[in-house]
């Protein structure tokens, strides 16, 4: 493989890796209804962040809110945790942020366009400056 092609592939791989790190921008924490009575009996929350009245934060999965308690599982190792509802100040749910997702997609498209244009201009400048092959009679 030509060294220039290998270099451009490394550069493209680096760009893709940087873009993949931005995928977390697509998610955001949104507050769920504050009172347990509003959440009681609702679907479990896949991933939740609990803010306790003591000021501590706790991340749980598959969270179920009951009238008197909040029940979920820790991430690693997966162990059940139950907290009295009175000890929980707020519950935040991880959700898709449409605005951030659109910004990441538009930004990725813009970066891809600029990189493709730059590569095309480099190749074009190389072919313009090339010396034509001599004619064979």
Number of C-alpha atoms within 10 A of each C-alpha: 5 6 8 9 10 11 11 12 12 12 13 14 12 12 15 13 11 12 15 12 9 14 13 13 15 17 15 14 15 15 14 16 12 13 17 21 13 13 16 16 12 11 11 16 19 14 19 25 20 23 17 17 12 9 9 10 15 12 17 22 20 17 25 21 26 18 15 12 16 21 18 23 19 15 13 7 7 11 11 14 13 13 15 13 18 14 14 22 16 18 25 19 18 16 15 15 15 13 11 17 17 12 13 19 15 12 13 18 12 12 14 15 12 12 15 12 12 12 13 12 12 11 11 12 11 10 11 9 8 9 7 8 6 6 5 4 3
